[in-house]
Amino acid sequence: MEQVIIISGPPGAGKTAVAEALCERFDRMVHIEVDDLRHWVKAGYRRPWEDDRQAREQRLLAVRNACAIARESIGLRYAVVISDIATAEAVPQYREALAGIGVPVHLVTLLPAVEVALRHDPVAAHPLMHDRVRTLHAELTRDTAAGLIPGATLDTSDDGDARVTGDRVQDAVARGLAVLVEG
């Protein structure tokens, strides 16, 4: 089925592994890792968590690039899974860039316990990243609870592996719990 699924969550939540597990289930699927797109900026690169004009511009550029790739992929009948840390700032950007795409767009936020996230990602596990992971986790938790980040939110702390979480993501999508943009 042609659709776009955005997998969000803090570092260490398993976004990439879940996206790959979903891609294994279908014969025509594209996986877009937004962090890779951010690194396309070579001169003047800003870390995504910085809060200056250029960092905000680069976050927007990454979302727009991901959506442009998604549009082209959908146009050739590929389903798409995008892995990103989709904050409350990014959600309207995704909505706007994917409006009128002609297929459903879903948003699923993976929110394992912060300690689980810190154990699962080598970058997240780095002591210098602990505060950043904790801050993002708290922000995503607060904003999903406040309804600023729509879609489905899954506590994946007890999921055995990415395939189990992939099953849960597919269930949330199939039940219509993760709709961001109607098809």
Secondary structure as UniProt FT lines:
FT   STRAND          4..8
FT   TURN            11..12
FT   HELIX           15..23
FT   TURN            24..25
FT   STRAND          29..33
FT   HELIX           34..38
FT   TURN            39..40
FT   TURN            48..49
FT   HELIX           53..75
FT   TURN            76..77
FT   STRAND          79..83
FT   TURN            88..89
FT   HELIX           90..98
FT   TURN            99..100
FT   STRAND          105..110
FT   HELIX           114..120
FT   HELIX           122..125
FT   HELIX           127..129
FT   HELIX           130..145
FT   TURN            146..147
FT   STRAND          152..154
FT   TURN            157..158
FT   HELIX           162..174
FT   TURN            175..176
FT   STRAND          179..181
//
